[in-house]
Amino acid sequence: MSSLVYEFPLNEKCRNYLRLSELLKQIEQCRGLNAPGQATALFKALLDALELLERCDLRTDLAKDLEQQNNKLEAWAQVPGVDAAALKQFSQKLESISQQLPRSARLGQTLREDKLLSAVRSRFAIPGGLCPFDVPQLHHWLNQPAERQQQDLDAWVEQLSLLQQGLTLLLTLWRESSQFHPQRANAGFFQDSAEQTDMIRLRLPSDQPVYPVVSGNKYRFTIRFMPVGNTDIGNIDFELANIK
């Protein structure tokens, strides 16, 4: 039976990590510009990422979290049978990115100075604001050869490359190291301690007609399962993983 995994951040730092990761994923999915509407979706994701980076500077937090994960890898190196060479290579990559992040320029600085992105950004708040008469620069760019467009796209995405590498490594380690444990929500309600927890992951059968709504703080979190349609909520069996 297939299952669905839901991820819920329990602090602002992790919330920003997941939002940026999702935006970077959307950028990668759209950067080929091989379907109608992908250009608008790409600019939207790129500018949303830029706005999020203006609100918070993630370099220090991300560097610290990568360093923390690297310290955990040193403990794994003592486990019998582990691939020491692969572990060392991965550890060196973590160390390299965690050292580069604090020394790098503020993320997205070059994107803020790009004239085309600035023109597009100023019109996004207007419904239908990307019409050719609103942003003639964009209309011109969309009719350039694919090679020219790809050069610009590669240059924009390159500005976020270090961030993307760091986030991908961190979230991959978090997800792969987390262990799911069976839990039960009585009458659709579950509560637990959130001490030192950055994110929780829930796993449910995909055919179960409920979805989780999570609220919490640094001390406790609650999960309330909501019905899809007119389904009655009884006791819900699910699996839970805490990421610290």
Helices and strands as residue ranges (DSSP letters): E 3-9, H 12-30, H 38-55, H 59-76, H 84-103, H 109-112, H 115-123, H 136-142, H 146-158, H 161-177, E 181-185, E 189-193, E 199-205, E 210-216, E 220-227, E 236-243
